[in-house]
């Protein structure tokens, strides 16, 4: 099976679902340098394509910038505060009120669907605010 599905073998080596950094609420950085080099070598054509595209597009975009009409952005509506609804929910609610936050970004990890009731309670408590829900899914390699 490893011969036919080498990408699936990499997924099988990861912990379920994979290592997650609790401090940044993002996937943890890869520590294995040889694995990183191997993945870069496999994707060399994609990296070259990206570099060449940037070399072509960047000068064109710099020349075109003065002629592009800019849209005025209202910062109060544009900026959101991303937070973890599970960590100290009472203290988080107090801080949201103190900071007068109007837009909240919440992340729901699909492998933590059993915590959906906690999320729903948090959303109901802060129904007066704009809430953006982002679901994190496992991408297959």
GIWO-V538756 format. One record per pair of residues at least 12 apart in sequence whose C-alpha atoms are under 10 Angstrom apart, sorted by sequence separation. I is the first residue (numbers start at 0). J is the second residue. If there is no record, write none. Layout:
<<I/J> <I/J>>
This chain:
<<106/118> <105/118> <118/132> <80/95> <105/121> <105/122> <103/122> <80/100> <84/104> <79/100> <80/101> <81/102> <82/103> <83/104> <84/105> <78/100> <79/101> <80/102> <81/103> <82/104> <83/105> <84/106> <103/125> <78/101> <79/102> <80/103> <81/104> <82/105> <83/106> <84/107> <78/102> <79/103> <80/104> <81/105> <82/106> <83/107> <101/125> <111/135> <75/100> <76/101> <77/102> <78/103> <79/104> <80/105> <81/106> <102/127> <103/128> <104/129> <105/130> <106/131> <107/132> <108/133> <109/134> <110/135> <75/101> <76/102> <78/104> <79/105> <101/127> <102/128> <103/129> <104/130> <105/131> <106/132> <107/133> <108/134> <109/135> <110/136> <75/102> <101/128> <102/129> <103/130> <104/131> <105/132> <106/133> <107/134> <108/135> <109/136> <110/137> <100/128> <101/129> <102/130> <103/131> <104/132> <105/133> <106/134> <107/135> <108/136> <109/137> <85/114> <88/117> <92/121> <96/125> <99/128> <100/129> <101/130> <102/131> <103/132> <104/133> <105/134> <106/135> <107/136> <108/137> <95/125> <85/117> <89/121> <92/124> <84/117> <85/118> <88/121> <92/125> <95/128> <84/118> <83/118> <84/119> <84/120> <85/121> <84/121> <84/122> <81/130> <79/129> <80/130> <81/131> <79/130> <80/131> <81/132> <79/131> <76/129> <24/81> <24/82> <24/83> <21/83> <24/106> <16/110> <15/110> <25/135> <16/136> <17/137> <16/137> <10/138> <10/139> <9/139> <10/140> <9/140> <7/139> <6/139> <7/140> <6/140> <5/140>>
